């Protein structure tokens, strides 16, 4: 754990490779449970086969751990953290033109009594460094969701890599 956190705290210049986002989340499950703590139930809703060519696995892990710690801090009385991976739907015309890849969404939702949104500046910085955008959805006194929209694999690239 110490080595992992130390590597994340330094400016790491990783290599961008094809990364299965949901698989990476599963690999980090023990670390995430440790970060969440004993009073928080960790839940997963992962879409299989979400690929990205623009993210380094280390950068993605840093986004994931930062989102999890921020969600934990929003639950002073305990509760549940749900981690979800999906591909964002996009405009059919843009997809037909091949303009933009479908963004990947890594969402971390905190639910519990006494929930209080906390600063997410670190999450914003880490997500931006990965070429993504962080959004927040708040349901007062119910839940707080941080969604990192990250570069995904375009449908054209998907079809090329499947046929190779």
C-alpha positions in Angstrom: 0.0 0.0 0.0 2.8 2.4 0.9 4.6 1.8 -2.4 1.4 2.3 -4.3 0.5 5.6 -2.6 4.1 6.9 -2.9 4.0 6.2 -6.7 0.7 8.1 -6.9 2.0 11.1 -5.0 4.9 11.7 -7.4 4.6 13.1 -11.0 4.5 9.8 -12.8 4.9 9.9 -16.6 3.1 6.7 -17.7 2.5 5.2 -21.0 -0.8 5.3 -22.7 -2.0 1.8 -23.5 -5.3 0.0 -24.1 -6.8 -0.4 -20.7 -9.9 -2.3 -19.6 -11.3 0.1 -17.1 -13.7 -2.3 -15.3 -10.9 -4.9 -15.0 -8.6 -2.3 -13.5 -11.3 -1.4 -10.9 -11.6 -5.1 -9.9 -7.8 -5.3 -9.5 -7.9 -2.4 -7.1 -10.8 -3.8 -5.0 -8.7 -4.6 -1.9 -7.0 -1.2 -1.9 -10.4 0.6 -2.4 -11.9 -1.4 0.5 -8.9 -0.4 2.7 -9.3 3.3 1.7 -13.1 3.2 2.3 -12.7 1.9 5.8 -14.7 -0.5 8.0 -17.8 1.6 8.3 -18.4 1.8 4.6 -19.9 -0.9 2.3 -18.2 -1.0 -1.1 -20.4 -1.9 -4.1 -19.5 -2.3 -7.7 -21.6 -2.0 -10.9 -19.0 -2.6 -13.7 -19.6 -2.8 -17.4 -17.3 -5.4 -19.0 -15.0 -4.6 -21.9 -14.8 -0.8 -21.5 -11.6 0.1 -23.2 -9.5 3.3 -23.4 -6.5 4.0 -25.5 -5.8 7.4 -24.0 -5.2 6.5 -20.3 -2.3 5.1 -18.4 -3.4 2.4 -15.9 -1.5 4.3 -13.1 -3.4 7.6 -13.9 -6.7 5.8 -13.9 -5.9 4.2 -10.6 -5.1 7.6 -9.2 -8.5 8.9 -10.4 -10.3 5.9 -8.8 -8.5 6.2 -5.4 -9.0 10.0 -5.3 -12.8 9.6 -6.0 -13.1 6.9 -3.4 -11.3 8.8 -0.7 -13.4 11.9 -1.4 -16.6 9.8 -1.2 -15.5 8.3 2.1 -14.9 11.8 3.5 -18.5 12.7 2.6 -19.8 9.9 4.8 -18.8 10.8 8.4 -21.4 8.3 9.9 -20.7 5.5 7.4 -22.8 4.2 4.6 -22.1 2.8 1.1 -19.9 3.7 -1.8 -20.9 2.4 -5.2 -18.4 2.4 -8.0 -19.8 2.3 -11.5 -18.2 2.1 -15.0 -20.2 2.8 -18.2 -19.7 4.3 -21.6 -21.5 7.5 -22.1 -24.0 7.6 -24.9 -23.2 10.1 -27.6 -24.9 11.9 -30.5 -25.6 9.3 -33.3 -24.7 11.9 -36.0 -21.3 12.6 -34.4 -20.7 8.8 -34.1 -21.6 8.3 -37.7 -19.1 11.0 -38.7 -16.5 9.4 -36.5 -15.9 12.8 -34.8 -15.5 11.8 -31.2 -14.8 8.6 -29.2 -17.4 7.6 -26.6 -16.3 8.9 -23.2 -15.9 6.4 -20.3 -17.7 7.3 -17.1 -16.2 6.3 -13.8 -18.8 7.2 -11.2 -18.4 7.0 -7.4 -21.6 7.5 -5.4 -21.7 8.0 -1.6 -24.9 7.2 0.2 -25.5 7.4 3.9 -26.8 9.3 6.9 -25.2 12.6 7.6 -23.8 12.8 4.0 -22.0 16.1 3.3 -20.4 16.9 0.0 -16.7 17.8 0.5 -14.2 19.6 -1.7 -13.2 17.6 -4.8 -10.3 19.8 -6.0 -7.9 16.9 -6.0 -10.3 14.8 -8.0 -10.8 17.6 -10.5 -7.0 18.0 -10.9 -6.3 14.3 -11.4 -9.2 13.9 -13.8 -8.1 16.9 -15.9 -4.6 15.5 -16.0 -6.0 12.4 -17.6 -7.8 14.5 -20.2 -11.2 14.1 -18.5 -13.9 16.2 -16.9 -15.3 15.8 -13.4 -19.0 16.5 -12.7 -20.9 16.3 -9.5 -24.5 15.2 -8.9 -26.0 15.9 -5.5 -29.3 14.6 -4.2 -29.6 16.5 -0.9 -29.5 14.3 2.2 -29.5 11.2 0.0 -26.4 10.8 -2.2 -23.5 12.5 -3.7 -22.0 11.3 -7.0 -18.6 12.2 -8.6 -18.5 11.3 -12.3 -15.2 11.4 -14.1 -15.7 11.4 -17.8 -12.6 10.0 -19.4 -11.3 9.5 -22.9 -12.7 6.3 -24.4 -12.1 4.1 -27.4 -13.9 5.3 -30.5 -16.2 2.9 -32.3 -14.0 3.1 -35.4 -10.9 2.1 -33.3 -13.0 -0.7 -31.6 -13.9 -2.3 -34.9 -10.3 -2.1 -36.1 -8.9 -3.7 -32.9 -11.5 -6.5 -32.9 -10.7 -7.4 -36.5 -6.9 -7.4 -35.9 
